[in-house]
Amino acid sequence: MQRRQGRVNAGLLLLLYQISQVGLQNIPSVTLGVLVLNVFLFLNPLKPLSEVCISVNEGFHKRDWLRLLLSPVHHADDWHLYYNMVSMLWKGIMLERKLGSTWFAYIIAVFSVLVGVVYVALEYLLVKILDDPSYEMNCAVGFSGVLFALKVLNNYYNPGRVSSVLGFRIPSKYACWVELVAIHLISPG
């Protein structure tokens, strides 16, 4: 889970390009803050990814609860950062304008912690249901879980839309759940 050093971060450059296309003045303050925090921690991680990722073993058994705060804002590589932050950019602009900055900041903070708690709980259930202790070791980083929660919230405030998931047109209210299952099956963690 270690980031490769000494290479061009094309995903990061593309993210900066996307942000410049929108214009800093058009990005609400909390959304911009989340983008800056994630980019900063990508370039200057607080700890190695293996020490910030969340898992049943690290979060629950070892009671390292700080991982609930650190895992969402660390990313495996520049493309992971790019996809998450471009999604955050568009969801953040829509939701922060609709909800206001204070409420949106509160939602981001709550979702960031809750996603880690839910991840650990689901992995723990898989350990028990499937009798497979390997699920205790699945260690996750990234903002994807928060983005899925924001997508659910966005669908609540903007109902009736249709999304494409793996080429299939699905009502947006179900798309986030289909995406969540598909991504977890394709790329656990």
Salt bridges, closest charged atoms under 4 A:
GLU58 OE2 - LYS62 NZ 3.27
GLU58 OE1 - ARG67 NH2 3.25
ASP64 OD2 - ARG67 NE 2.82
ASP78 OD1 - ARG7 NH2 2.63
GLU123 OE2 - HIS184 NE2 3.68
GLU136 OE2 - HIS61 NE2 3.02
GLU179 OE2 - LYS151 NZ 2.66
